[in-house]
């Protein structure tokens, strides 16, 4: 039983040393593998997006009073 405990303890210690030593390459790999991808521009659009969002209509100067009338 002692041999099994020592083997498990040594595996835990060695793996923690390896993770600590290679932590920056591992974090880069995890970020590349599971991180959020950047949004790419639409190759078919010539002057940017063609759809209108809430933010773009608010930025055009339309107020809530104009929308209500």
N, C-alpha and C positions, 0 to 999 in steps of 0.2 A: 504494500500500500504506500509505503514511503517512496518507493521508486516511481510510482505513478504520479504522486504529488510533485516530486522533484522534476519529472519530465514535463508536466503541465506548467509548472512555475517557470522552467527555463524557456519553454515556448512563448509564454506571455512576455517574459523579459526580453527575449531576442526580437520578437515582433514589435514591441514598443520601442526598442532602440532603432530598428530599421525604419519604422514610421516617423520617429523623431528626426532621424538623419535625412530622410528623403521627403520631408513634409512639404517643402515648396514645390518640387516637381509633382508630387501627388496632388496638391491643391490645384495646380494648374491643369492637371489632367482631369480632375473632378469637375472643375469649372468649364473646361472645354467639352466634357462628355455630358454633363447634366445642367449646365448653365443656360441662361436664356440667350437665344440667338438674336443678333441685331436685325432690325427690319430693313430689308433691301428695297431700293426704289423699284417701281414698276417699269420694266424696260419698254413697254408699249406706250406709256404716257410721255408726251412731248414736253409739256410745260408743267408737269407735276400732277397732283391728284385731281381728278375731275369730279368727285363726289363732294358734297357740301356737308359739313358737320355742324354741331351746335356752336363750337368755338369759332368757326369761320364766319357764321352769320352774326354772332355777337361782335366780332371784330370789325365787321363792315359798317357799324354805326347804327344798326337798327336797335331801337329800344323796345321795351315791353309795351309802352304806350302805342308805338307805331304798329306793333304786331296785333294789338287788340282792336284797332280801328279797321 
